Amino acid sequence: MSKTHTYEFCFGPWNISEGQDPYGPPVRPPQEFDWKLGQLKKLGFDAMMFHDDDVVPDIDSKTSAQIFKEARELKKRLDGEGIAAEMVAPRLWFAPETIDGAYTSNDPRHRQYAVDRSLRCIDIAKIMGTDLIVLWLAREGTYIREAKNARRSVELLVAALDKMLGHDKKVRIAIEPKPNEPMDHAYIPTIGHALALAPLTRDPKRVGALIESAHCTLAGLDPSDEIAFAMAFQKLWSLHLNDQNGLKFDQDKPFGSTNLRVAFNQVRVLEQNKYGSNGEYVCFDVHPFRTTKVEHWMAHLDNSRRTFLRLVEKARSYDEKTAQQLIANRDYQALDQLVIEHLLGK
């Protein structure tokens, strides 16, 4: 990639969290969407990610006419601020109809709810000026293996994808896999699983992937390898960079916060494969630490971008010639030290 290439950056309103977790209440006062949009503009980010109910709050209580009217109003505001909508995702995991899964629920009425809401999400995305729909298949799994037929669940997922692809001939669907949480095991836990669904659908070219760093770590995989795998298929359509301290709950730490070398390799593989050259954004799916004061509320997003850009410099100044000589000589001890000293600034 050219050393003059510049990246465009993105985050979602949920990344300005108030600190609530399963073990305690919020620690920062809730803020309205307008405030969050203002923070994105203030920090100089280029785009915002959306769930369907970020665009249209209380979406299930509104008619299609109301939904489309509110979406058009938000699009007008974004245009006025010079902010793009990077993607829209149906927030299915919040709905009472998805207790037993959305597309894979054992109740056909609930499966229909999930499909209907997803089709509305596609209509919203079109109004918002993006063709990218992200599917985090949060509850597509089961706590009890015997409660669902796993092969049938895959078939149900493909059937849902086919309905979405048929609804709009231009929409692209990026599956965001996660191995666990909220389910103890998900049906589509990795990028390999996500991309394996594509050829089963009516239009495989329009089914791709979104990679999140922490989700790869939670699967025991290296995020840079997963990025390279998806890009080998030309299927990496979005990216959520963050960090993760081992096989715990999804921590959404600032990018590079835990493992700087893993972060370096993610940036390096993005550089090597020209990520962003087709308009893709670098998105940060990071949360402030629960201990963060209100006056430091946005630091996790600003810091993640600063770290990313510093690592771009490191990737571009990495001594590739020496590295290739060491590789040819199979001197991996020296290669290891070369990377370490490069990151240390020597």
C-alpha positions, -999 to +999 in steps of 0.1 A: +000+000+000+012+035-008+028+053+021+005+082+013-026+061+018-049+074+045-075+055+065-110+065+074-123+059+109-156+050+125-173+041+157-208+034+170-229+052+196-227+021+218-189+027+221-197+057+244-210+034+271-221+045+306-202+016+323-230-007+332-220-043+332-237-076+344-224-069+379-232-033+384-251-002+373-239+027+351-212+049+365-215+078+340-247+097+332-266+086+301-263+109+270-286+114+241-277+103+206-272+139+195-244+143+221-227+112+209-230+123+173-214+156+183-185+137+200-179+118+168-177+151+149-155+167+175-130+139+174-128+141+136-141+106+128-155+100+093-184+077+098-208+061+124-220+026+127-256+020+135-280-005+148-315-002+133-328+011+166-300+037+168-314+052+136-351+047+147-355+043+185-384+020+197-384+006+162-408-022+169-436+002+180-435+022+148-451+018+114-430+015+082-439+051+073-427+064+107-395+043+104-386+056+070-395+092+079-371+091+109-344+074+089-346+101+062-344+128+089-313+113+104-297+109+069-303+146+063-285+155+096-256+133+088-252+148+054-252+182+070-224+172+093-204+154+066-207+120+084-213+088+066-233+058+078-208+029+076-233+001+082-267-008+098-273-039+119-306-053+131-304-054+169-322-087+172-307-099+205-326-073+226-360-084+215-382-107+236-389-127+205-353-138+203-349-155+237-345-188+219-326-174+190-336-152+160-332-169+127-327-203+144-355-200+170-376-232+174-407-209+171-416-201+135-433-169+146-401-157+161-381-166+131-405-146+110-401-116+134-363-118+129-365-119+091-391-091+090-370-068+112-339-076+091-358-066+059-367-033+076-331-029+085-321-033+049-346-006+039-332+017+066-297+011+053-307+021+018-321+053+031-289+059+051-268+055+020-250+023+028-253-011+012-237-029+042-257-049+067-239-065+096-252-096+112-239-104+147-256-137+152-257-132+189-283-157+200-279-181+171-268-210+193-282-229+223-274-235+259-286-271+256-272-290+226-302-313+224-326-283+222-318-276+186-307-295+155-275-278+145-277-288+108-313-275+106-301-243+123-275-238+095-303-243+069-324-217+087-296-192+087-291-197+049-329-193+044-328-160+063-298-148+043-316-157+010-346-137+020-324-107+028-304-110-004-336-113-024-351-082-007-325-059-022-303-068-051-274-045-040-272-052-003-241-068+011-243-089+043-212-090+065-214-117+092-197-109+125-188-142+142-182-147+179-175-180+195-194-174+227-213-148+248-242-145+251-245-181+241-220-205+255-214-218+220-225-202+188-233-219+155-211-195+135-181-190+159-153-180+134-146-162+101-142-196+085-177-206+095-191-173+083-175-175+049-186-212+046-222-200+047-217-178+016-217-205-011-249-220+003-268-188-004-285-175-035-257-149-041-224-159-025-206-127-038-228-106-015-221-125+017-189-116+035-175-109+069-167-084+096-138-092+119-135-081+155-101-085+172-115-096+205-137-122+190-107-138+173-089-139+206-119-155+223-118-183+197-081-189+205-071-175+171-048-147+160-067-116+146-041-109+119-044-144+105-082-141+105-079-108+087-056-123+061-080-153+056-110-131+050-090-108+026-078-139+007-115-143-002-120-106-008-146-108+019-134-084+047-159-056+044-156-041+078-134-043+108-138-038+146-104-033+162-101-036+199-081-057+224-088-086+248-070-100+278-073-137+272-103-160+272-126-139+294-158-120+286-157-096+257-137-067+271-136-043+242-104-027+254-087+001+235-068-011+204-033-022+214-041-019+251-032-055+260-009-069+233+009-043+212+026-069+190-007-085+181-020-050+173+011-043+151+005-075+131-031-066+125-021-032+111+007-048+091-016-073+074-041-044+066-013-026+050-001-056+031-035-063+017-045-027+009-075-026+033-095+006+028-087+009-009-123-001-017-138+024+008-137+002+039-135+019+072-114+011+103-139+009+130-131+008+168-155-013+189-140-002+222-155+008+255-141+031+282-130+013+313-157+013+339-135+034+361-133+062+336-143+097+347-168+117+327-141+142+317-120+113+301-150+097+285-138+098+249-101+089+255-105+053+246-116+061+210-090+089+205-063+066+220-073+037+197-069+058+166-036+073+179-023+038+185-035+026+151-018+055+133+015+050+152+014+013+142+008+023+106+041+042+109+058+011+124+044-011+097+057+012+069+091+016+085+096-021+093+129-034+078+114-058+053+147-064+035+164-076+066+133-095+077+133-114+043+170-122+047+164-136+082+134-157+069+155-170+040+182-181+066+155-195+089+169-173+116+136-168+134+153-159+167+168-128+151+135-121+133+117-122+166+141-097+181+139-075+150+102-071+156+106-065+193+133-038+189+113-022+161+083-019+184+106-006+212+119+021+190+154+009+184 
